[in-house]
Amino acid sequence: MVEQVYNLDSIFGSLSDPTRRDILSRIMVNSLSVSEIAQNYAISFAGVAKHIDVLAHAGLVHKTRQGKEQIVTIDPKALAAADYYINNYKQLWEERLDSLDMYLKSTNKKGK
């Protein structure tokens, strides 16, 4: 099996746009056609299609053709890669903050 390597820059760049985040939230529950997605925005169909292409390039969604429609489905694997990256830093900062908390509590006791 070939393992797909996700580019975190593409993932986080894609997620930096509120329209793209909203598109992801809309397709989390159900796959939607590009035209169904486009109905929700005051931008052109082509503009929505470009947002979807950015998400697809980052691996966050994939498109399949059903007749004349392109169906957009979320791909959780790319989000899992981003989550793994974030959780590594979350763990690091939780440990550092716990250490700082212990230090502050010990210096507070010494000051009393």
N, C-alpha and C positions, 0 to 999 in steps of 0.2 A: 504494500500500500504506500502511495506517495503522500507524504505529509506536507500540508500547505504551510508555508511560512508567512506569517502576517507581519506587515510593516506597521509598527505602532504609530509612526508619523502619519501615515494615511488614515489609520483608524481615528486617532485623536483629532487630526485635521478635519475629518468628516464630521465628527461629533461637535466640533466647535461652532457649527452653524445651527441656529435654532430651527430653521425649516427642516433640515435633515434630521435633527433629533425628533421633531414632531412626526415626520414621515415614519421613522422607526417605531415610535409609540403607536401609530395607527396600524402598523402591520404586525405588531407583536402578537395580537390575538388571532387575526385572520389575514391571510394573503389577500392582496387587493390588486386590481389592474392599475396600470399607470393612469388611465382616464379616471378611475374612481378616486385615486389619490389626488389628481390634479383639481378635482372639483372643490377641494377644501382650501384652495389658495388663490389669492388675488394676483397670481403671476401666470405667465403663459404656460401652455402645455409643454412647450420646449424647455422652459425654465425648470419646471418640475422634473422633466426627463433628465436634464443635466444634473440636478441634485441626486436623482436615483442612480445615475451613472457614477457619480462620485462615491456614493455608498457602495455600489457594486465593485468598483475598483479597490476599495478598502476591504472587501470581503464581508461587509456587514449585511448585504442582501444579495439575493440572486434572482435573476429574471428568467422566466420560462414562457414560451409562446403557447397560447391556447387559442387556436384559430387566428383571428386578427388582433387579439389582445396580447399584451405582455403582462404576465402576472408577477408581482414582486413579493418575495418571501424573505423574511428575516433569516439570517444565518448566525446562530448563536456562537459558533466557533470563534469568530473574530472578537466578539464581545468577551468571550472567555479568556482570550489572549490578553486583552486590555485589563480585564479583572485580575488576572494573575499578576501582571505588572504592578497594578495599583496596590494589591494586597501585600506584595513584598515591601513596598514603602510604608504601608499602613502598619505592618508589624514592626518595622524599624522605628517609626515615630512613636508607636505605643510604648515600646521598650524605653526609648529615650525619655518620653514624658513620665513614665513610671519611675525611672531613675531620678529625674528632676524632682518629682513629687517626694520621693524618699529623702533626697538631699534637703529639700526645703523643710520637711517635717523634722529632720534631725537638727538642723541649724536653729529652728524655732524652739525646740526643746532646750538647746544649749543656752539660748538667750533668756530663758525664764529663770 
